[in-house]
């Protein structure tokens, strides 16, 4: 093997290393993006799914539309939420379970 052959092999290997080093910032950017944005969002989604699955009668909630109320009935995909009273009649709305955004501590509605 001549010196020219050896130098061409060394140059080809160095070019491959430069391509990998050129891709390193992009790979690093995706790793940082995953840990700063994607992973926390997945964690919030999991917490919301667990909260929606554990809804029970009597829970005080805030809906995605900003309505504050108390759950009076829980079905498979829907909940009945009491949002007020009108001349001794309860005002109740039916909404999807997923539209419940926040679970409030007991007694929060009375304090409002």
C-alpha positions as CSV (number, residue, x, y, z in Angstrom):
1,X,0.0,0.0,0.0
2,X,1.4,3.4,-0.9
3,X,1.4,6.6,1.1
4,X,-1.3,8.1,-1.3
5,X,-3.6,5.2,-0.6
6,X,-3.2,5.5,3.2
7,X,-3.8,9.3,3.1
8,X,-7.0,8.9,1.0
9,X,-8.3,6.4,3.6
10,X,-7.4,8.8,6.5
11,X,-9.1,11.7,4.7
12,X,-12.3,9.6,4.1
13,X,-12.4,8.6,7.8
14,X,-12.0,12.2,8.8
15,X,-14.8,13.3,6.5
16,X,-17.1,10.8,8.3
17,X,-16.2,12.2,11.7
18,X,-16.9,15.7,10.5
19,X,-20.4,14.7,9.3
20,X,-21.1,13.2,12.7
21,X,-19.8,16.3,14.5
22,X,-21.9,18.4,12.2
23,X,-25.0,16.4,13.2
24,X,-24.2,16.6,16.9
25,X,-25.8,20.1,17.5
26,X,-29.0,19.0,15.9
27,X,-29.1,15.8,17.9
28,X,-28.4,17.7,21.1
29,X,-31.2,20.2,20.3
30,X,-33.7,17.3,19.9
31,X,-32.6,15.9,23.3
32,X,-33.0,19.2,25.0
33,X,-36.4,19.8,23.3
34,X,-37.6,16.4,24.6
35,X,-36.6,17.1,28.2
36,X,-37.9,20.7,28.3
37,X,-41.1,20.4,26.2
38,X,-42.3,16.9,25.3
39,X,-41.7,15.1,28.5
40,X,-43.4,17.6,30.8
41,X,-46.4,17.8,28.5
42,X,-46.7,14.0,28.5
43,X,-46.6,14.1,32.3
44,X,-49.4,16.7,32.5
45,X,-51.5,14.6,30.1
46,X,-51.1,11.5,32.3
47,X,-52.0,13.4,35.4
48,X,-55.2,14.8,33.7
49,X,-56.2,11.3,32.5
50,X,-55.8,10.0,36.0
51,X,-57.8,12.9,37.5
52,X,-60.6,12.4,35.0
53,X,-60.7,8.6,35.6
54,X,-61.0,9.2,39.4
55,X,-63.9,11.7,39.3
56,X,-66.6,10.9,41.8
57,X,-70.0,12.3,42.9
58,X,-69.5,15.3,45.2
59,X,-66.2,16.4,43.7
60,X,-66.0,20.2,43.1
61,X,-64.5,21.0,39.7
62,X,-63.6,23.7,37.2
63,X,-64.4,22.9,33.6
64,X,-62.4,23.9,30.5
65,X,-65.0,26.7,30.0
66,X,-64.4,28.1,33.4
67,X,-67.6,26.9,35.0
68,X,-67.3,26.0,38.7
69,X,-69.6,23.3,40.0
70,X,-70.2,20.1,41.9
71,X,-70.5,16.7,40.3
72,X,-73.9,15.1,40.9
73,X,-73.6,12.1,38.7
74,X,-70.8,10.2,36.9
75,X,-71.3,8.1,33.8
76,X,-68.8,6.4,31.6
77,X,-68.1,9.4,29.3
78,X,-70.2,12.2,30.8
79,X,-70.6,13.9,34.2
80,X,-73.6,15.9,35.5
81,X,-72.3,19.1,37.1
82,X,-74.5,21.3,39.4
83,X,-73.6,24.9,38.7
84,X,-76.3,26.7,40.7
85,X,-79.9,27.0,41.8
86,X,-82.8,28.9,40.3
87,X,-86.0,29.3,42.4
88,X,-85.4,26.1,44.3
89,X,-84.4,24.1,41.2
90,X,-80.9,22.9,40.7
91,X,-79.2,24.1,37.5
92,X,-77.3,21.1,36.1
93,X,-75.3,20.6,33.0
94,X,-74.1,17.5,31.3
95,X,-70.5,17.5,29.9
96,X,-67.8,15.2,28.8
97,X,-65.5,13.9,31.5
98,X,-62.4,15.2,29.6
99,X,-63.8,18.8,29.8
100,X,-63.2,18.8,33.6
101,X,-60.0,20.7,33.9
102,X,-59.3,21.1,37.6
103,X,-60.4,19.2,40.8
104,X,-60.9,21.6,43.7
105,X,-60.6,20.9,47.4
106,X,-63.8,20.1,49.2
107,X,-65.7,23.2,50.4
108,X,-64.2,25.6,47.9
109,X,-67.6,26.5,46.3
110,X,-69.1,27.5,49.7
111,X,-66.2,29.9,50.2
112,X,-66.9,31.7,47.0
